[in-house]
Amino acid sequence: MKKFLRYLRNGVLIFFLPFFIYLILAIIGSIIPVNKQETNQEKEISVFLISNGTHTDLVVPFKSSVFDWKEIFQEEHFKTSPGDYQYVGFGWGDLEFYRTTPQWEDLTIKTAFNSLFLETPAALHIKLHQEIVRNDGTIALSISKEQYAAMVEYFLHTFQLDKYGNIQPVPNLHYNSRDAFYYAKGSLNPFKTCNTWVNNGLKNSEMKACLWTPFTQGIFYQYP
């Protein structure tokens, strides 16, 4: 019996060790800041980080002096006219996860496993906002035109383009009348999550970010 219990204990330790190491790496990566120095450039563009506690979106003006997203998003991609809204949110994730899990209660073990451990297609979830609701899950940021231009390029580079260079909406996939999904580059995995994608967008825009994080809490830690 003692031998069996020893094997059982060792098996449990071996099983949970990778999760423990992953969590430690996530904590270390989250508390190490990058781009900590403030830019001297004039901050003219308002952007937002919006989190539901698990997933983070980057929300930007639909139209600004830097870029007009009407040049990219067509009205037929949405159930409502995107030009009627003030802001547009960008979130990245696993396409099949988006397709089968509109609510967290819809999540299955199979969907979670496939999205994390199989090389499945990604998607960008685009949400239209008329106004931004300020709460604990929202952080407002002011950035320069140069930083925003870099952010726009980061978004554009994420879209999976067709052979004609056009973005590709995912057919018949909407959560409501104010959103659309588009095929995107990459594939979600434990080391590249939806929050990692947002954090990389902040880094690419020379904004405060953490070294690496798979969690929304790591991003928000840098903006107390």
C-alpha positions in Angstrom: 0.0 0.0 0.0 2.8 2.4 0.9 4.4 1.7 -2.5 1.1 2.4 -4.3 0.6 5.7 -2.4 4.2 6.8 -3.3 3.5 6.1 -7.0 0.2 7.9 -6.7 1.8 10.9 -5.1 4.6 11.0 -7.7 2.1 10.7 -10.5 0.0 13.6 -9.1 3.2 15.8 -8.8 4.2 15.0 -12.3 0.8 15.7 -13.7 0.4 19.1 -11.9 4.1 20.2 -12.3 3.7 21.7 -15.8 0.6 23.7 -14.7 2.6 25.0 -11.7 5.6 26.0 -13.9 3.2 27.6 -16.4 1.6 29.7 -13.7 5.0 30.8 -12.2 6.2 31.8 -15.7 2.9 33.8 -16.2 3.4 35.6 -13.0 7.0 36.5 -13.7 6.2 37.6 -17.2 3.3 39.7 -16.0 5.3 41.7 -13.5 8.2 42.5 -15.8 7.4 45.8 -17.6 8.4 46.7 -21.1 8.1 50.2 -22.8 7.9 51.7 -19.3 9.3 55.1 -20.4 6.6 57.6 -21.3 6.8 59.0 -24.9 7.4 62.8 -25.3 5.0 62.8 -28.3 1.7 64.6 -27.9 -1.1 62.2 -26.9 -4.1 62.9 -29.1 -5.8 59.5 -29.6 -8.0 57.8 -26.9 -8.0 54.0 -26.9 -9.4 51.6 -24.3 -8.6 48.2 -22.8 -11.8 46.3 -22.0 -11.8 43.0 -20.2 -14.5 40.7 -19.0 -12.0 39.2 -16.5 -10.9 36.5 -18.9 -10.6 38.1 -22.4 -9.3 41.5 -23.3 -10.2 43.8 -26.3 -8.4 46.8 -27.6 -10.9 49.5 -28.5 -10.0 52.4 -30.8 -11.8 55.2 -32.6 -13.8 54.1 -35.7 -12.5 57.2 -37.4 -9.6 59.5 -36.6 -7.0 61.7 -38.3 -4.8 58.6 -38.5 -7.1 56.0 -39.9 -10.7 55.5 -40.9 -11.9 51.9 -40.4 -14.6 52.4 -43.0 -11.9 51.8 -45.5 -11.6 48.2 -44.3 -15.0 47.2 -42.9 -17.8 46.9 -45.3 -21.4 47.4 -44.3 -22.4 44.0 -45.6 -20.1 42.4 -43.1 -22.3 43.6 -40.2 -26.0 43.5 -39.5 -25.9 47.2 -38.8 -24.0 50.1 -40.4 -20.5 50.3 -38.8 -20.3 54.0 -39.8 -23.0 54.8 -37.2 -20.7 53.9 -34.3 -17.9 55.8 -32.6 -15.5 53.0 -31.6 -14.4 49.6 -32.8 -13.0 46.8 -30.6 -10.5 44.2 -31.6 -10.2 40.8 -30.0 -8.2 37.7 -31.2 -8.9 34.1 -30.5 -9.6 30.6 -31.7 -12.2 30.5 -34.5 -14.0 27.3 -33.4 -14.0 28.6 -29.8 -15.8 31.7 -31.0 -18.1 29.7 -33.2 -19.2 27.2 -30.5 -18.9 29.3 -27.3 -20.9 32.5 -27.5 -21.3 32.3 -23.7 -18.9 30.7 -21.2 -21.6 28.2 -20.1 -21.4 26.8 -23.7 -17.7 25.9 -23.2 -16.9 22.1 -23.5 -13.8 20.3 -22.6 -13.3 19.3 -26.2 -13.5 22.9 -27.4 -11.1 24.1 -24.7 -8.6 21.3 -25.5 -8.7 21.8 -29.3 -8.3 25.5 -29.1 -5.4 25.3 -26.7 -3.5 22.3 -28.0 -4.3 21.8 -31.6 -3.2 24.1 -34.5 -6.6 25.4 -35.4 -7.5 28.6 -37.3 -7.8 32.0 -35.5 -10.3 34.8 -35.9 -10.6 38.5 -35.1 -13.8 39.5 -33.3 -14.7 43.0 -34.2 -17.2 44.8 -32.0 -18.8 48.2 -32.6 -19.3 50.6 -29.7 -21.4 53.8 -29.6 -19.9 54.8 -26.3 -17.5 53.2 -23.8 -18.9 52.1 -20.4 -16.4 52.9 -17.7 -16.1 50.3 -15.0 -13.4 48.2 -13.3 -12.9 46.2 -16.6 -12.2 49.3 -18.6 -8.9 51.3 -18.8 -8.8 54.6 -20.9 -5.5 55.5 -22.4 -4.2 58.5 -24.4 -1.6 57.8 -27.0 0.2 59.7 -29.8 -0.7 59.5 -33.4 2.5 57.6 -34.0 1.6 55.0 -31.4 -1.8 54.6 -32.9 -0.5 54.3 -36.4 1.7 51.4 -35.1 -1.4 49.8 -33.5 -3.4 50.1 -36.7 -0.6 48.3 -38.6 -0.6 45.6 -35.9 -4.3 45.0 -36.4 -4.1 45.1 -40.2 -1.2 42.6 -40.1 -3.4 40.1 -38.1 -6.1 39.8 -40.8 -5.8 36.7 -43.0 -6.2 38.2 -46.5 -7.5 36.5 -49.6 -5.6 36.3 -52.9 -6.8 39.8 -53.8 -5.5 41.3 -50.6 -8.9 41.7 -49.0 -9.9 40.8 -45.4 -12.2 37.8 -45.2 -15.3 37.9 -43.0 -16.4 34.5 -41.4 -19.8 33.8 -43.0 -22.9 33.6 -40.8 -21.1 34.2 -37.5 -22.4 37.0 -35.3 -23.2 37.3 -31.6 -25.4 40.4 -32.2 -26.1 43.1 -34.8 -22.9 45.1 -33.8 -20.2 42.5 -34.4 -18.4 40.5 -37.1 -15.7 37.9 -37.3 -12.8 37.7 -39.7 -10.2 35.0 -40.5 -6.9 35.9 -38.8 -3.3 34.8 -38.8 -1.9 32.6 -36.1 -3.2 29.9 -33.9 -4.1 30.1 -30.2 -2.1 28.0 -27.8 -1.2 28.2 -24.0 1.7 30.6 -24.8 -0.2 32.7 -27.3 -3.7 33.5 -26.0 -6.1 36.3 -26.7 -4.5 38.4 -24.0 -1.0 37.7 -25.3 -2.2 39.1 -28.6 -3.4 42.3 -27.0 -0.2 42.6 -24.9 1.9 42.2 -28.1 -0.2 45.0 -29.7 0.6 47.3 -26.8 4.3 46.4 -27.1 4.2 47.0 -30.9 2.7 50.4 -30.3 5.5 51.4 -27.8 2.9 51.4 -24.9 3.3 50.0 -21.5 3.0 46.2 -21.5 4.3 43.2 -19.7 7.1 40.9 -20.9 4.6 38.1 -21.5 1.2 37.1 -20.2 -1.6 34.7 -21.1 -4.0 36.4 -18.7 -5.9 39.7 -18.7 -4.7 40.4 -15.2 -1.1 40.7 -16.5 -2.1 43.5 -18.8 -4.1 45.3 -16.2 -1.3 45.0 -13.7 0.8 47.4 -15.9 -2.0 50.0 -15.7 -2.9 50.3 -12.0 
